[in-house]
Amino acid sequence: MTDTAVLDSTDTSTDTDTIIAEIAAALKARGVVPYLGPGAFALLPEADCPIPRTSLELAQRLNAKVAAPGRIRSQLTAVAQFIESRRHRKTLDGILNEIFKREVPATPVHAWLAALPAPPMIVDVWYDNTLDSLLTADAGRNWGQIQGLSHPQGVGEWVKYYAPGGAEVEAAAASGWETLLYKPSGSATPAGNYLISDSDFVEILTEIDIQTPIPAVVQERRAGRSFLYLGCRFDQEIQRTFARQIAKRSSGKHWAVIEGELSKNEARFLELQNITRLDLPLDEAVRRIGEAMGAN
């Protein structure tokens, strides 16, 4: 459930320029894992963004296709479960493909991430293929992606591995990728993998604390590195759980760009996970980090 109580967003404990310089230096040293959420798409004008930008917007799109009971209409995982139970999983996947298999303009954040010099790993928790397309367009980039699976799609597997262009490959290929794109919730392309319904999350959440669903190469690449959260909010338990478990046993220092007020649970999560907040507009934050990287 989304928290309603909020805290004052003012934080003067650390100078903004100092935080930006720290992030820039760590990125240049390949010591950062960018962690991208759907909020980056809020940088696009509404008319130019054909896909949902939040879980609530996605729940509304699903409701427009199959109306769920009023008490759950704002809850994405519950709406997805309703469609899966009443209309079959293939119906749910088909609707999601229709929603997300679209050409979406790259936001400044997506473009910036795709231009970073060989980050060891990028985590992207939304279902679009924007980063996939940008990385594929870079012929000199040595990369591949790992996508989380729902139980019906996985048949006992937690993830699948894909080379640029979408060909499925064996897990061993991932160790040779200079940049790993990790899509723990799945993606519309290349195969329409979606981790989205209540039953999907019940299954994965029973195992994620012992890290079983997290691929070994992801665990290796997060070790000793900091996470930089972009376009993410942490006002729902699933968001916090995934962020915490994916970053488990990494560095003890992280950053998040979140402008404005925080809920009590968000503020507590940032404190417990040692995440320093940059209270800036997202596009301004990445522009200033990029400038700092060039200045160093």
C-alpha positions as CSV (number, residue, x, y, z in Angstrom):
1,M,0.0,0.0,0.0
2,T,1.3,3.5,-0.8
3,D,2.2,5.5,2.3
4,T,0.3,8.7,2.8
5,A,2.3,10.4,5.6
6,V,5.2,12.5,4.3
7,L,8.3,14.0,5.6
8,D,9.9,17.4,4.8
9,S,12.1,16.9,1.8
10,T,14.8,19.3,2.9
11,D,18.2,17.6,3.5
12,T,21.2,19.8,4.1
13,S,23.4,17.1,5.7
14,T,25.6,16.7,2.7
15,D,26.4,19.3,0.0
16,T,24.8,18.5,-3.3
17,D,27.9,19.3,-5.3
18,T,29.9,16.9,-3.1
19,I,27.4,14.1,-3.7
20,I,27.4,14.7,-7.4
21,A,31.2,14.6,-7.4
22,E,31.2,11.3,-5.5
23,I,28.7,9.7,-7.9
24,A,30.7,10.9,-10.9
25,A,34.0,9.6,-9.6
26,A,32.4,6.2,-8.7
27,L,30.8,5.9,-12.2
28,K,34.2,6.6,-13.9
29,A,35.7,3.9,-11.8
30,R,33.0,1.4,-12.9
31,G,32.0,1.2,-9.2
32,V,28.3,2.0,-9.7
33,V,25.2,0.0,-10.7
34,P,22.5,2.3,-12.1
35,Y,19.0,1.1,-11.1
36,L,16.3,2.5,-13.3
37,G,12.6,2.8,-12.6
38,P,9.6,3.8,-14.6
39,G,9.7,7.4,-13.2
40,A,12.3,8.3,-15.8
41,F,9.5,8.4,-18.4
42,A,7.9,11.4,-16.6
43,L,10.6,13.5,-18.3
44,L,8.7,13.0,-21.6
45,P,5.7,15.1,-22.4
46,E,2.6,13.0,-21.8
47,A,1.7,13.1,-25.5
48,D,5.1,11.6,-26.4
49,C,5.0,8.7,-23.9
50,P,2.9,5.9,-25.2
51,I,3.6,3.6,-22.2
52,P,2.6,3.8,-18.5
53,R,5.0,5.7,-16.3
54,T,3.9,4.3,-12.9
55,S,2.4,1.1,-11.5
56,L,-0.9,3.0,-11.1
57,E,-0.9,4.1,-14.7
58,L,-0.3,0.5,-15.8
59,A,-3.1,-0.8,-13.5
60,Q,-5.4,1.7,-15.2
61,R,-4.4,0.5,-18.7
62,L,-5.1,-3.1,-17.6
63,N,-8.5,-2.1,-16.2
64,A,-9.4,-0.5,-19.5
65,K,-9.0,-3.9,-21.1
66,V,-10.5,-6.1,-18.4
67,A,-12.3,-4.3,-15.6
68,A,-11.2,-5.6,-12.2
69,P,-13.3,-5.1,-9.0
70,G,-13.3,-1.6,-7.6
71,R,-11.5,-2.5,-4.4
72,I,-8.3,-3.7,-6.3
73,R,-8.3,-1.4,-9.3
74,S,-5.4,0.7,-8.1
75,Q,-3.2,-2.4,-7.2
76,L,-1.2,-3.5,-10.1
77,T,-0.3,-7.0,-9.0
78,A,-3.9,-7.7,-7.9
79,V,-5.4,-6.4,-11.2
80,A,-2.9,-8.6,-13.1
81,Q,-3.8,-11.6,-11.0
82,F,-7.5,-11.0,-11.7
83,I,-6.9,-11.0,-15.4
84,E,-4.7,-14.1,-15.2
85,S,-7.3,-16.0,-13.1
86,R,-10.4,-14.9,-15.1
87,R,-9.1,-14.7,-18.6
88,H,-5.9,-16.9,-18.7
89,R,-2.3,-15.9,-18.5
90,K,-2.0,-15.6,-22.3
91,T,-4.6,-12.9,-22.2
92,L,-2.6,-11.0,-19.6
93,D,0.6,-11.3,-21.5
94,G,-1.1,-10.3,-24.7
95,I,-2.4,-7.1,-23.2
96,L,1.0,-6.3,-21.7
97,N,2.6,-6.9,-25.1
98,E,0.2,-4.5,-26.7
99,I,1.0,-1.9,-24.0
100,F,4.7,-2.1,-24.0
101,K,5.8,-3.3,-27.5
102,R,5.8,0.3,-28.7
103,E,8.5,2.6,-29.9
104,V,9.2,5.0,-27.1
105,P,11.4,8.1,-27.3
106,A,14.5,7.8,-25.2
107,T,14.4,10.1,-22.1
108,P,17.5,12.0,-21.2
109,V,18.2,9.4,-18.5
110,H,18.0,6.4,-20.9
111,A,20.2,8.2,-23.4
112,W,22.7,9.0,-20.7
113,L,22.8,5.5,-19.3
114,A,23.3,4.0,-22.8
115,A,26.2,6.4,-23.4
116,L,28.1,5.6,-20.2
117,P,31.5,3.9,-20.9
118,A,30.9,0.2,-20.1
119,P,29.0,0.1,-16.8
120,P,29.4,-3.4,-15.5
121,M,25.6,-3.7,-14.9
122,I,22.4,-1.7,-15.3
123,V,19.2,-2.7,-13.5
124,D,16.0,-1.7,-15.2
125,V,12.8,-2.7,-13.4
126,W,10.2,-1.5,-16.0
127,Y,8.8,-3.6,-18.9
128,D,9.8,-1.4,-21.8
129,N,12.6,-2.0,-24.3
130,T,14.1,1.5,-24.5
131,L,17.5,0.6,-23.1
132,D,17.6,-2.6,-25.1
133,S,17.1,-0.6,-28.3
134,L,19.7,2.0,-27.4
135,L,22.3,-0.6,-26.5
136,T,21.6,-2.6,-29.6
137,A,22.1,0.4,-31.8
138,D,25.7,0.8,-30.4
139,A,27.5,-1.6,-32.6
140,G,30.7,-1.4,-30.5
141,R,29.0,-2.3,-27.2
142,N,29.6,-5.8,-25.7
143,W,26.5,-6.4,-23.8
144,G,23.6,-8.8,-23.1
145,Q,20.6,-9.0,-20.9
146,I,19.0,-11.2,-18.2
147,Q,15.3,-11.1,-17.7
148,G,13.2,-12.4,-14.8
149,L,10.3,-14.8,-15.6
150,S,6.9,-15.6,-14.3
151,H,6.3,-19.2,-13.3
152,P,4.2,-20.0,-16.4
153,Q,7.0,-18.6,-18.6
154,G,9.9,-20.0,-16.6
155,V,9.0,-23.7,-16.2
156,G,11.2,-23.9,-13.2
157,E,13.7,-21.3,-14.3
158,W,14.0,-17.9,-12.7
159,V,15.6,-16.0,-15.6
160,K,16.6,-16.2,-19.2
161,Y,19.6,-14.8,-21.0
162,Y,19.6,-12.9,-24.3
163,A,22.3,-11.7,-26.6
164,P,21.9,-8.4,-28.5
165,G,19.3,-8.9,-31.2
166,G,17.2,-11.1,-28.9
167,A,18.6,-14.6,-29.4
168,E,18.4,-16.7,-26.2
169,V,21.8,-17.9,-24.9
170,E,23.1,-20.0,-22.1
171,A,23.9,-18.5,-18.7
172,A,27.7,-18.9,-19.3
173,A,27.6,-16.2,-22.0
174,A,26.8,-13.5,-19.5
175,S,30.3,-13.7,-17.9
176,G,31.7,-12.3,-21.2
177,W,29.4,-9.3,-21.4
178,E,31.1,-6.0,-20.6
179,T,27.8,-4.5,-19.7
180,L,24.9,-6.6,-18.3
181,L,21.4,-5.3,-18.5
182,Y,19.4,-6.9,-15.8
183,K,15.6,-6.8,-16.1
184,P,14.3,-8.5,-13.0
185,S,10.6,-7.9,-13.8
186,G,11.0,-9.0,-17.4
187,S,10.4,-7.1,-20.6
188,A,8.2,-6.9,-23.7
189,T,11.1,-7.8,-25.9
190,P,12.4,-10.2,-27.1
191,A,10.0,-12.7,-25.7
192,G,7.3,-11.0,-23.6
193,N,8.5,-12.1,-20.1
194,Y,6.5,-10.5,-17.3
195,L,6.8,-10.8,-13.6
196,I,3.7,-8.9,-12.6
197,S,0.8,-10.8,-10.9
198,D,0.3,-11.7,-7.2
199,S,1.1,-15.3,-7.9
200,D,4.3,-14.3,-9.7
201,F,5.5,-12.3,-6.7
202,V,4.4,-14.8,-4.1
203,E,6.6,-17.4,-5.7
204,I,9.7,-15.2,-6.1
205,L,9.3,-13.5,-2.7
206,T,9.4,-16.9,-0.9
207,E,12.9,-17.4,-2.4
208,I,14.4,-13.9,-2.8
209,D,15.7,-13.6,0.7
210,I,18.0,-16.4,0.2
211,Q,18.9,-15.0,-3.2
212,T,17.9,-18.0,-5.3
213,P,16.2,-15.9,-8.0
214,I,19.2,-13.6,-8.4
215,P,21.6,-14.9,-11.0
216,A,25.1,-15.6,-10.0
217,V,26.6,-13.1,-12.4
218,V,24.4,-10.4,-11.0
219,Q,25.6,-11.2,-7.5
220,E,29.2,-11.1,-8.7
221,R,28.8,-7.7,-10.4
222,R,27.1,-6.0,-7.5
223,A,29.8,-7.0,-5.1
224,G,31.6,-4.0,-3.7
225,R,29.7,-1.6,-5.9
226,S,27.2,1.2,-5.1
227,F,23.7,1.6,-6.5
228,L,22.4,4.8,-8.1
229,Y,18.5,4.8,-8.1
230,L,17.0,6.8,-10.9
231,G,13.3,7.2,-11.6
232,C,12.4,5.0,-8.6
233,R,10.1,5.5,-5.6
234,F,10.0,3.3,-2.6
235,D,6.5,3.8,-1.2
236,Q,5.4,0.2,-1.8
237,E,6.7,-2.9,-0.1
238,I,7.5,-4.8,-3.3
239,Q,9.6,-1.9,-4.6
240,R,11.6,-1.8,-1.4
241,T,12.0,-5.6,-1.2
242,F,13.4,-5.8,-4.8
243,A,15.7,-2.9,-4.4
244,R,17.0,-4.3,-1.1
245,Q,17.5,-7.8,-2.3
246,I,19.1,-6.9,-5.6
247,A,21.6,-4.7,-3.8
248,K,22.3,-7.2,-1.1
249,R,25.9,-7.8,-0.3
250,S,27.0,-4.8,-2.4
251,S,28.8,-1.7,-1.2
252,G,27.5,0.0,2.0
253,K,27.0,3.3,0.2
254,H,24.3,4.2,-2.4
255,W,22.5,7.2,-3.9
256,A,18.9,8.0,-5.1
257,V,17.6,10.9,-7.1
258,I,14.2,11.7,-5.6
259,E,12.8,15.2,-5.8
260,G,10.3,16.5,-3.2
261,E,8.6,14.9,-0.3
262,L,9.3,11.4,1.0
263,S,6.8,9.1,2.7
264,K,7.8,7.9,6.1
265,N,8.5,4.4,4.8
266,E,10.6,5.8,2.0
267,A,12.7,7.9,4.4
268,R,13.2,4.9,6.7
269,F,14.2,2.7,3.7
270,L,16.8,5.2,2.5
271,E,18.2,5.5,6.1
272,L,18.3,1.7,6.7
273,Q,20.0,1.0,3.3
274,N,22.4,3.9,3.6
275,I,21.1,5.6,0.5
276,T,22.0,9.3,0.2
277,R,19.3,11.3,-1.6
278,L,19.8,13.9,-4.2
279,D,16.7,16.2,-4.0
280,L,16.9,17.4,-7.6
281,P,14.8,17.0,-10.8
282,L,16.0,13.8,-12.5
283,D,17.1,15.4,-15.7
284,E,19.1,18.0,-13.9
285,A,20.7,15.4,-11.7
286,V,22.0,13.3,-14.6
287,R,23.1,16.4,-16.5
288,R,25.2,17.6,-13.6
289,I,26.6,14.1,-12.9
290,G,27.6,13.8,-16.6
291,E,29.2,17.2,-16.4
292,A,31.1,16.2,-13.3
293,M,32.3,13.0,-15.0
294,G,33.7,15.1,-17.9
295,A,35.4,17.6,-15.5
296,N,37.3,14.9,-13.6
